[in-house]
Amino acid sequence: MNTIDSVQPFHFYGANYAEWRTSDNINDVIDWFKKQKATYTIFYVPLPNAANYEIKWYAPQVDGCQYLGTYKGTKLYDAEKEAA
């Protein structure tokens, strides 16, 4: 039987060209970056929010880390559309 105690700690990491933000609530990260008005990326990081880890080229260097997307404002950023 699964219990809340068996859930692996995790958090979300967001970054843009100048700033970064972490939280165990993805909406906190999204809301904070919406105010910045700059393109940002979000990652799922399978570690507690207080964990220390390396960041390389704006991305967490953690086993099991998942890229969730790149966003501009409230819409998904489409690099191919922007290049056209």
KATA-V698361 format. One record per run of one state. SS is the DSSP state (h for helix, s for strand, l for the rest). FROM is the first residue (numbers start at 1). LEN is the number of residues. If there is no record, write none. Layout:
((SS	FROM	LEN) (SS	FROM	LEN))
//
This chain:
((l	1	3) (h	4	3) (l	7	4) (s	11	5) (l	16	4) (s	20	4) (l	24	2) (h	26	11) (l	37	3) (s	40	6) (l	46	9) (s	55	2) (l	57	2) (s	59	2) (l	61	5) (s	66	7) (l	73	2) (s	75	2) (l	77	2) (h	79	5) (l	84	1))
//
